[in-house]
Amino acid sequence: MRKRIRGESVGNNQQSKGNELSIVNCRLLTLVVITILWSVSAKGQQNILSSQYLYNGLLINPAYAGSHVQLSATLTYRNQWVNLDGAPTTGTLGVHTSLKRGKVGVGMLITNDHIGSYTNSGAFFSYAYMIKIPQTKGVFSMGVQVGANNFKADFSALNLRSTIDPSFINISEFRPNVGGGIFYYDKKMFAGFSAPDLVSYDKIFNGALDALRTPRYYYLNAGLKLRVNRLSDKIMLHPSFLLRIQDGTPVSMDFNLNLVYDEQISIGSSYRTGDAITTFINLKISEKFYVGYFYDWVTSDLNSYSRGSHELMLNYRTRIRNVHKDLDCPQLFSH
């Protein structure tokens, strides 16, 4: 996000005034751009925006830890609002597994979200206690997570005529947080509720960019698995939704419809209110590898400036014989 302010000055007084004006304009421009991108992103996803929560539940709920039974690692990369200078790019890594014969789940989520001169990196560790429900052959999980975010503002990319303004020094702040959630799943449905970050901060960067804050937010999601043909389980229809609630921001929802064939390929679409329509495809490459591609068709006012958003996913799973033994491990498309 590079902005160059050009001007000619005549005399020392005019040059000094020009430098001061340049500094003020740069400061205002930087604050406006970061605030707009932050607020637009918040309306879409109140933290990190990702469509891959469908296959990487740790992004929204710590109780998801251990639900794949075996060791599962999911790497995602999102390039949001292509062609819009300074738009968000996001990378995530979620790793989790079950322990103690499926009674406990542990996980780790690493994130990096970059918007213009601003970066939000996070590391969180999850613990989930899972209770098996014999009547439904389902699992009820209660999870907590602890970790921290590191917020950075790096203005080295800005081309300023003066470098003495204290508002443009590089800033880095550390913010710990804690969250929790519940999650239920069986062979026919799933449902979860979570508050991943219970601690809210009113100001980031000690007031240097006091428009930035981290409000508390909540997720509610649920879905079904329906057979298209009653005589066969090869073709399944997975409708689901995700409700997002954030302090001071309008409620946002995703409506998802996913068609799965023989647990090998998944094709679907999502509608995110006020933001985008998403199309996606996921493939089972082998027993251990899954790949996915998501594309967002922007429906907001940004569609005049952006060619949409791309998101890639790679999931790796493996059974650790001494840990998982003879436990059944679900497919990527199970919940």
N, C-alpha and C positions, 0 to 999 in steps of 0.2 A: 504494500500500500504506500506508494511513493508519491509525494506531492512536492512540486517545486514552485516556489513563489518568486516571480521575477519582477524586477523593477529597476529603474534607473534613478540615481540620486545625483543631485547637484549641490556640491558643498558639503562640509562636514555635518552641519546641522540637519540638512535634508537626508543625508545618509543615515544618521543616527535615528531620525524619526522613521525612516524606511525600515531599518532593522527592527525597531520596536514594533512597528506595524506587522512586519513579517512574522515575528515571534507570536504576537497575539493571534494573527490569522491562523498560523500553524497549530497553535494550541486549541483554538476553537474547532478547527477542522478535524483534528485528531479526536477530540472529545466527541464531536458529533458522529463521526464515522463509526467509532468503536461502540458508542451508545446505541446507534441504529442497528448495527449488526448484532449486538448483544440482545436487544429487545426483540428483534425479528426472530433470532434463533430461539429465544426463550418462549415465544409464542408457539413455536413449532415443537419444542422438546424440552423445555425447562431444565436444561443442563446440556448434556451431549445429545445431539440429534442423530439418531440411527434407526434405520428400518430393520436392522438385524436382530433386534430384541426377540423376533419370532424364533430365532435359532440360537440365541445367546442370552438367556434370561438373566444372567448376572448383571447385565446392563441396567436392569430396572428392579431386581429383587434378589436380595442375598439368600432367601429361602430356596432359590433355584439350585444352590450348590449341592452337588451329589445326585441330582435327578437323572443324570445320564448313567449312573452307577459306575461305569468304567472311567478311567482317566480321559477327560475331554478338554481339548485346547482349541479355542476359536480366535482367529486373527481376522480383524476387519479393517478396511480402509475406506473412508468416505471423502469424496471431492464434491463439496456442495456448491451449488450455484456457479456452474462452469462459466468462464469468461467475465465474471464479476470480480474486479480487482480487490484483493483483501478478504475474499469470502472464506468461510470456514473450511478447513481440512482436518479430519479426525481419524486417529488410529486407536484401536483398542485391542487388548489381549485379555481374554478370559480363560482361566484354567480352573477346573474343579473335578472332584472325584468323591466317591462314597467310601466310608471306612466302617469297620465293625459290622460287617455283613449287612450293609445298607441301612444302618441305624443313624449314622452321622455323615454329614457332608461338609467338606471344606473347599474353599475356593479363593482365588486371587484375581482381582481385576485391575489392570493397568490401562490408563487412558491418557491421550494427549490431544488437546483441542487447540487449534491455532486459528486466530481471527485477526488479520492485519498485523499490528504490532503487539498483539496480546496473545498470551499462551496460558492455558490451564492444563496442568499435568496432575494426574491423580494415581494413587495406589491404595487399594482397599482389600482387606482380608475378610472372608466370610466364614461363618460357622452355622450349620443348620442341623437341627435335631429332627429326625424323620420317624413318624409313627405309621406303621402299616395298618390299614383298615381291612380286616378280613371280609366284611360284608360286601364291599365293593371291589376288593382286590386293588385298592388304591393306596396312595401315600399322602399323608398330611405332614407338611414340613414347616418348621418355625426357624427363622434365620435372623442373624444379626451380622453387622459388618462394622469394622473400624478402619480408619485410615486417614488420609489427609490429601489436600490439594495444594499445589504450588502455583500461585498466580504470578505471572511475569508480564512486564511491559517493556519491550525492547524498541527504543526509538532510533536505533542506529541506521535503519533503512530510510529515515526521513532526511531529506536534504534541506537543512536549516542554514540560514545565513549567520546565525549566532548559536553557539553551543553552550552559552553560560546560563540559559534559563533553567532553573532547578526543576521546573515542571517536566522537562524532557530528559531527565536522568533515567537510566535503566533501573527498574524497581522489581523486587522479588519478595513475595510474602507467602508464608506457610500457614495453612488453615486446617486444623484437625477436624474430623467429623465422625459421626456415628449414625447408623440407621438400622432398620429392621423390616421384616416382612413375613407373610405367611403364604403358603402355596399348597394347593391340593391338585392331584392329577391321578387319573386312572386311564383305562383303555378307551373310554368314551368322551371324556371331557377334562378340562383343566380350569383353574381359577386361582387368582392371586391378588394380594393387596400389599403395598409396600410404601415405606417412607425412607428412601435410601440415605438422605441427608437431613437429619433432624435438627442440626445446629445451623441457624441462619446468621449471616453477617451483613450488617447494614452498610458497611463501607469496606472497599478494597483499596489497598495502596495508601492507607492512612490519609485519605481525603485528597490525594493528588488527582485521582480520577474517581471522585466520590459518587459518580453516576453508576458505577459498577457495584452490584451487591449480589449476595447469594441467598435468595429466599428459600423457604421450605417448600417442598413439593411432594406430591403423592401420586401413586399409580394404582389403577384397578384394571385388571385384564382377565378375560375369560374366553373360552372357545370350546367347540364341539368337534367330534370326529364322526362323520356320517357316511354310511355306505351308499354309493350311487346305485349299485346293483345288489339287491338283497341276497343274491346267490353267490356273490363273490366279494372278497375283501381287497381285491387288487386295486380298485378305484375308490378312493376316499375323498370326501369333501370336508375341508377344515375351515368353517367360518369362525371368526374371532374378532375381538375388539380390544382397544386399549384406551382408557380414560386417564387424562392427565389433569391434575389440579395443582395450581401454584398460587401462592399468596400474591395478590395484586395483578394477576393475569387472567384473561378469559379462559374458561375450560376448553380443552382441546381433546379431540378423539381421533383414533384410527379405526377404520372398518376394513377388515382383511378377509379375503376369500382365497383359499388355497386348494388346488386340485392335485392330489398325489396319486401316482400310478406305481403299484407294486413296490412301494417303499424305495424306488429307484430314482424317480424324477418328480419334482414339484414345480408347478407353474401357478402363479397367482397374481393378484392385484390388491392394492390398498388405497384407501382414500383418507387423507389426513385433512381434517377440516381447516379451511382457510389457508392451506399451504400447498399441497401437492397430491397428485395421483401417482402411485408407485406400481410398476410392473416388475416381476422378479421371476427367476428360474434358479432352482437348486438341483444339483446332480450328485448321485452317489457314485464316486469313482471306483471305490473298493470298500472293503469292510472297515477300513481305517480312515479313508479320506472322503470328504464332501466339499464341494465348491458351490458358490452361489454368486449371482450378480443381480443387483437391484438398480433400477433407474427411476428417478423422480421426475415427473412432468410437472413443472411449476404452474400452479393455478393462481398464485397471488400476483400482486402488482409487479413483482420482480420478473415475471415472464417476459417482459419487454427487454430485459438486460441479461438474462441468463438462459443457457441452453439446458437447464436441468441439473440434476445431481447424480453422480455415479457412486455405487458402493459395491465393494468386493468382499467376499468371505471365504475363508479356508478353515475347515474344521478337521481336526485329527483326533481319533479315538483309539485307545488300546486297553486291553484287559491286563491287569497285573495279577498273575495267577495266585500269588500268596495273599493278596488283599481281597480280590473280587471273587475268586474261586468259581462256584457254579451259579452265581447270581445271574438273572436275566438282565440283559442290557438293551434298553430301548433304541429304536432307530432315531435318526435326526428329526424325522417328521412326526414323532410320537406325541410331542407336546411343546 
